[in-house]
């Protein structure tokens, strides 16, 4: 614990220098990585096209061994898919990331289907770096099965939870469930799912499914970003009373979270509630895509962001420095600065942190 605290403190000067560089619109090395290790998936989710994509062309482990040492040290690394655990070499990939990037936190998002593989990974990984494991559950029982396109989705994911919960402290594991709200019925299942997870002692959080994503789209090199400030198009249809009920439940549950999770979820909730109920586009932090936040696709492409899959280069054929300092990178950073802003949690939280808007909004609420 003391060593970890010292590591965090030692990075603070670099963090503040980075924030100043971003504010002054100077190019900076990334501080957070989202690595989509594969688009392959063993689910068939109704709100995602990832499982329809070909898994051909994913970086091999040997290629990853060459690429990862080129990347700078970062504060956090998020590994996702598709379903990341369909890669049998995921333990080796994570080990390379931890060795060379030395993040303060690792994060993996999974559907939880591959229980034995997930539990084995948690047992055998280097536990010196804490891992947040976020398991997707979008409703209870058949509701979740229907959304995920598998009759085994609920039983598999809950089995994974039950095996990991009793050992989470031993495994240095922050275990949580993420519910994607895809339709009005999902609002009713929010409370049902929370009650089920309370029995297990597992933290529950939720996000709204957005209409479309450039990342999880069969078409490549496209811009699906919002064109109007504060615009958020939901995947499903909701009545105003559905949304008011959901946000009331989410607000009531935020107080149950740890202080850092509470701040992040309150920030997300404020933004989505404002956009869907009052056409209020706040908060709306300056985006840090291609500055603080680096994304890598399975084939080594470096895209702009969640809603713009136009790439600035490819790490299979170019070095990281060549990609990050390219003219294409400069062009896309200019695009990012002009973007009106989205409200995908995986984009806005890095932006809130590295623009320090998260701290400013928290200070406002305290006063």
Buried (B, 14 or more C-beta within 10 A) or exposed (E): EEEEEEEEEEBEEBBEEBBEBBEEEEEBBBBBBBBBBBBBBBBBBBBBBBBEBEBEBBBEBEBBBEBBEBBBEBBBBBBBBBBBBBBEEBBEBBBBBBEBBBBBBBBBBBBBBBBEBBBEBBEEBEEEBBBBBBBBBBBBBEBBBBBBBBEEBBBBBBBBBEBBBEEBEEBBBBBBBBBBBBBBBBBBBBBEBBEBBEEBEBBBBBBBBBEEBBBBBEEBEBBBBBEEEBBBEBBBEBEEEBBBBBBEBBBEBBEEBEEEBBBBBBBBBBBBBBBBEEEBBBBBBBBBBBBBBBBBBBBBBBBBBBBBBBBBBBBBEBEBEBBBEBEBBEEBBEBBEEBBBBBBBBBBBBBBBBBBBBEEBBEEEEE
